[in-house]
Amino acid sequence: GSSGIKSTSPKAQARPISSTASHPRKVPVQKSSGHSKVSPAVRSQANNVTTSRPIQESGGGYDAKLVEMINSVIVDQGPSVKWEDIAGLEMAKQALLEMVILPTKRRDLFTGLRKPAKGLLLFGPPGTGKTLLAKAVASESDATFFNVSASSLTSKWVGEGEKLVRTLFQVAISRQPSVIFIDEIDSIMSSRTANENEASRRLKSEFLVQFDGVTSNSGDLVTVIGATNKPQELDDAVLRRLVKRIYIPLPDANARRLLLKHKLKGHAFSLPDRDVESLVAETNGYSGSDLQALCEEAAMMPIRELGSNILTVQANQIRPLRYGDFQKAMTVIRPSLQKNKWEDLEKWNREFGSN
Ligand code: ADP
């Protein structure tokens, strides 16, 4: 997904980052003193988007540069994704509402047995709205959204993945409520293999330590959401911690109808209901992002017909889209996932999924 969410201020629970990385919770909340050793850049960044309490450094436990990077690169401050922007996926939405959104709004009700899960997994074919859902969850619960892609953990900070994970959780705690979204979580948290390299082994165990830290402190509102289309490859220890596993399937006929209508909104098109229904039937197996690509391809057809007239034509004279445009587009845009692949996912869902 490319659209982001608005990052909103955490309120009373926010805590500054302390230097005692391994026992962050034993440190009392520090008040802003104005004498912090944090560089002005870090402080102004923290003040901009978080609380009046700057993130303070009390002795080298974290890397100020890394904090700055997390605040600017990983914290997603784009426009928010709304629940309504996501077509279908009603079951997943309901589960996320109960698990993440309501607990942040009614902390008093969600204690003891109702204590919300801190880790969840969204699994399913690519392009089905997992990222969108995670973003919507963050914006609906006014949480800071940390968008971590596996490649950013392994490539951008080569050799520093472990430190990055530790700092990431510290920043997430200081800016809670927070949602840490880890896309392609399988690629960094895959089951241990014999030839696994040392750096990735350390990154993984650091993740487990940090995750257990936020889980054991019931005061922390930090939710980790992993996304994958290869749940079979996830490490057992990680899977155990992502207690709720929500299957995000390919859109069914209803969802495809909604998606198509949604994508075509605002475009002149002359498709009688009958044609829409044929399209819905013919796009069985297409993901949300395949449908997006299909509509984009179809929308180009009237433009291509113009030839050199494109430079002079009036915008309101472009002909509306027709069924034939979509038929042509379907020869170019094919479903990106093979059927046997998603059958595997359904099988995994029956065995390990929560819904
Ligand atoms: P994933 O994280 O599952 O790979 P994304 O959430 O990034 O997929 O979705 C990719 C794009 O596909 C979105 O930006 C959106 O345009 C479209 N899309 C996919 N699923 C949906 C959906 N259920 N509702 C609306 N748009 C969707």
Residues whose N, C-alpha, C, O or C-beta is under 5 A from the ligand:
A	BS01	ADP	G1 S2 D85 I86 A87 P125 P126 G127 T128 G129 K130 T131 L132 G288 S289 Q292
